Amino acid sequence: LCGHLVCPLNDESYQEAADKLSYANAEGTDAVTSYMIVNIWAQNRDWPHHNWYAARPQGELGRWFFLCWDAEIAMGPGDSDDLFAGVSGKEQGRTSSPAIVFGALLCNPGYQEFFLEEFDRYLAGVLTPDNVLAHIDRLAGLIEPDIPEEARVAGGSVSSWQLAVSEMRQFAAERNPVIRDYVMNSEVFSVPVLVSVEPTSVVEFGPTEVTLRTRNVTEP
């Protein structure tokens, strides 16, 4: 991006935005929501304390957008712990982190509802195992002819690259139920939920179909 098109978000303005969003109507938050969902899903371990960028066109109507960056420590073996708990809770205290705004938004019940709906929409859409695996295979196929030379120059091996691709494929195949369980059982959410129904179950009531979004809870 050219410098004249980017308005940097410094610590002060970021915290101010977070403070406003904590009680705002939670509108116009699709960009940060998509960004958080993708990185949380990918278990990006080198984020959000750094390796993030946000930008917007200059002017009052310019809307912020967020850029995934340097996310190579993700989608790997053992990546099954609860990254969502970090970015929705304690991570809010970090200086200059998208988790500040995300945590503030999650104080808004309206945004909680929006986030959960978007989260399930992503898991049932672009982040389905079949879709992610297709992207991994397509990209791996594009660079595979160059891997021997890259391995020679960097001192690696073709077999280590093949192992990394295999680990990514396993992660993509197994990730959705793991991260959904973490998110749907988080204490962050105050919105009403139902119990023990699939993410986007359709229940028929006569001629009417009702889509249910649920998480597991303990009845009081």
Wavefront OBJ file of the C-alpha trace (Angstrom):
o trace
v 0.000 0.000 0.000
v 1.232 3.482 -0.808
v 1.954 5.608 2.239
v -0.501 8.316 1.277
v -3.346 5.784 1.347
v -2.602 4.455 4.814
v -3.523 6.105 8.105
v -1.606 4.321 10.898
v -3.467 3.299 14.015
v -1.303 4.300 16.980
v -1.702 3.147 20.585
v -3.780 6.150 21.643
v -6.220 6.057 18.741
v -6.525 2.272 19.019
v -7.429 2.432 22.691
v -9.866 5.260 21.968
v -11.517 3.129 19.289
v -11.736 0.208 21.699
v -13.328 2.386 24.390
v -15.965 3.607 21.951
v -16.661 0.167 20.561
v -17.218 -1.289 24.007
v -20.632 0.371 24.130
v -21.258 1.188 20.474
v -23.934 -0.389 18.331
v -21.331 -2.787 16.887
v -21.978 -1.776 13.286
v -19.407 -1.888 10.506
v -17.301 -4.513 12.251
v -17.204 -7.139 9.506
v -13.533 -6.515 8.639
v -12.122 -6.999 12.132
v -14.485 -9.921 12.737
v -13.340 -11.794 9.635
v -9.726 -11.073 10.518
v -10.085 -12.379 14.070
v -11.968 -15.513 12.995
v -9.336 -16.493 10.431
v -6.402 -16.033 12.813
v -8.161 -17.726 15.728
v -9.121 -20.652 13.523
v -5.545 -20.981 12.215
v -4.147 -20.946 15.777
v -1.729 -18.164 14.855
v 0.814 -18.358 17.683
v 2.857 -15.338 16.612
v -0.074 -12.947 16.921
v -1.871 -10.675 17.973
v 0.894 -9.057 20.047
v 2.626 -8.293 16.734
v 2.541 -9.323 13.057
v -0.646 -7.418 12.350
v -1.478 -4.428 10.177
v -4.542 -2.243 9.797
v -5.109 0.480 7.232
v -7.802 2.645 5.725
v -8.155 5.220 2.950
v -7.755 8.760 4.219
v -10.940 10.681 4.911
v -13.814 10.489 7.350
v -15.557 7.706 5.436
v -12.499 5.472 5.135
v -13.168 2.100 6.733
v -10.454 0.102 8.470
v -9.340 -3.205 7.026
v -6.959 -5.716 8.593
v -4.114 -7.611 6.947
v -2.885 -11.097 7.872
v 0.900 -11.005 7.981
v 3.801 -13.365 8.732
v 1.550 -16.163 9.958
v 3.933 -19.069 9.429
v 3.606 -20.264 13.055
v 0.092 -21.571 12.545
v -1.828 -24.649 11.421
v 0.798 -26.937 12.926
v 0.962 -30.026 15.153
v -0.221 -29.630 18.702
v -2.146 -26.459 17.888
v -5.242 -27.447 19.828
v -5.145 -25.118 22.834
v -7.613 -22.303 23.286
v -6.282 -19.266 21.419
v -9.754 -17.694 21.630
v -9.475 -17.380 25.423
v -6.294 -15.375 24.991
v -7.447 -12.920 22.351
v -10.868 -12.393 23.929
v -9.618 -11.962 27.490
v -6.121 -11.375 28.806
v -4.802 -10.273 25.430
v -6.919 -7.133 25.715
v -4.291 -5.717 28.043
v -1.578 -5.743 25.408
v -0.543 -2.434 23.872
v -1.316 -2.012 20.180
v -3.074 -5.277 19.495
v -6.252 -6.045 17.547
v -7.311 -7.991 20.640
v -7.955 -4.628 22.343
v -10.735 -3.775 19.906
v -11.964 -7.363 19.745
v -12.229 -7.599 23.524
v -14.081 -4.297 23.664
v -16.513 -5.422 20.987
v -17.217 -8.607 22.900
v -18.531 -6.484 25.777
v -21.451 -5.686 23.490
v -24.207 -8.376 23.506
v -25.213 -7.357 19.990
v -21.694 -7.953 18.753
v -21.491 -11.258 20.609
v -24.497 -12.452 18.627
v -22.998 -11.162 15.384
v -19.627 -12.804 16.072
v -21.149 -16.201 16.866
v -23.249 -16.090 13.710
v -20.227 -15.129 11.599
v -18.083 -17.759 13.287
v -20.524 -20.530 12.424
v -20.954 -19.137 8.918
v -17.201 -19.344 8.340
v -16.963 -22.880 9.733
v -19.793 -23.965 7.443
v -18.372 -22.077 4.448
v -14.842 -20.995 3.616
v -13.294 -22.884 6.547
v -14.828 -26.286 5.904
v -12.177 -29.020 5.776
v -12.875 -29.734 2.104
v -12.452 -26.090 1.148
v -9.275 -25.521 3.173
v -7.725 -28.788 2.003
v -8.421 -27.842 -1.609
v -6.596 -24.540 -1.097
v -3.642 -26.254 0.598
v -3.349 -28.778 -2.228
v -3.633 -26.098 -4.903
v -0.950 -23.884 -3.360
v 1.329 -26.829 -2.568
v 1.043 -27.948 -6.168
v 2.059 -24.500 -7.407
v 5.280 -24.334 -5.415
v 6.234 -28.023 -5.325
v 8.437 -27.851 -8.458
v 10.579 -25.174 -6.784
v 10.979 -26.876 -3.402
v 14.153 -28.848 -4.238
v 15.973 -25.658 -5.176
v 14.546 -23.766 -2.191
v 15.638 -26.574 0.119
v 19.144 -26.537 -1.366
v 19.522 -22.773 -0.918
v 17.992 -22.646 2.573
v 19.609 -25.818 3.847
v 16.337 -27.667 4.299
v 14.927 -30.780 2.706
v 12.059 -31.761 0.478
v 10.914 -34.283 3.083
v 10.600 -31.577 5.779
v 8.444 -29.519 3.429
v 6.285 -32.537 2.686
v 5.884 -33.156 6.420
v 4.808 -29.530 6.966
v 2.177 -29.831 4.241
v 0.935 -33.063 5.788
v 0.658 -31.389 9.207
v -1.314 -28.513 7.714
v -3.690 -30.958 6.047
v -4.247 -32.809 9.320
v -4.859 -29.530 11.134
v -7.446 -28.444 8.547
v -9.210 -31.801 8.693
v -9.536 -31.773 12.490
v -9.736 -28.101 13.455
v -13.398 -27.131 13.273
v -14.913 -29.170 16.123
v -11.965 -28.288 18.379
v -12.126 -24.513 17.949
v -15.929 -24.477 17.924
v -16.006 -26.230 21.277
v -13.628 -23.634 22.743
v -15.589 -20.679 21.380
v -19.093 -21.881 22.136
v -18.185 -22.754 25.727
v -16.363 -19.514 26.433
v -17.439 -17.537 29.486
v -17.120 -14.368 27.383
v -20.600 -14.724 25.938
v -23.736 -13.520 27.666
v -26.173 -14.109 24.791
v -28.793 -16.851 25.309
v -27.834 -20.269 23.955
v -29.423 -23.671 23.515
v -27.942 -27.085 24.263
v -26.524 -29.986 22.237
v -27.558 -29.153 18.692
v -25.313 -29.127 15.642
v -23.873 -25.702 14.637
v -26.447 -24.919 11.966
v -29.210 -27.418 12.630
v -32.507 -26.837 10.843
v -35.560 -27.793 12.884
v -38.960 -28.038 11.221
v -42.076 -26.733 12.989
v -44.839 -27.502 10.531
v -44.197 -25.315 7.470
v -41.582 -23.247 9.336
v -37.855 -23.996 9.475
v -35.761 -22.539 12.300
v -31.958 -22.506 12.195
v -30.367 -22.994 15.607
v -26.872 -21.841 16.645
v -25.879 -23.417 19.918
v -23.133 -24.181 22.404
v -22.885 -26.538 25.346
v -23.889 -25.047 28.690
v -24.654 -26.215 32.175
v -28.160 -25.492 33.310
v -28.300 -23.374 36.524
l 1 2 3 4 5 6 7 8 9 10 11 12 13 14 15 16 17 18 19 20 21 22 23 24 25 26 27 28 29 30 31 32 33 34 35 36 37 38 39 40 41 42 43 44 45 46 47 48 49 50 51 52 53 54 55 56 57 58 59 60 61 62 63 64 65 66 67 68 69 70 71 72 73 74 75 76 77 78 79 80 81 82 83 84 85 86 87 88 89 90 91 92 93 94 95 96 97 98 99 100 101 102 103 104 105 106 107 108 109 110 111 112 113 114 115 116 117 118 119 120 121 122 123 124 125 126 127 128 129 130 131 132 133 134 135 136 137 138 139 140 141 142 143 144 145 146 147 148 149 150 151 152 153 154 155 156 157 158 159 160 161 162 163 164 165 166 167 168 169 170 171 172 173 174 175 176 177 178 179 180 181 182 183 184 185 186 187 188 189 190 191 192 193 194 195 196 197 198 199 200 201 202 203 204 205 206 207 208 209 210 211 212 213 214 215 216 217 218 219 220
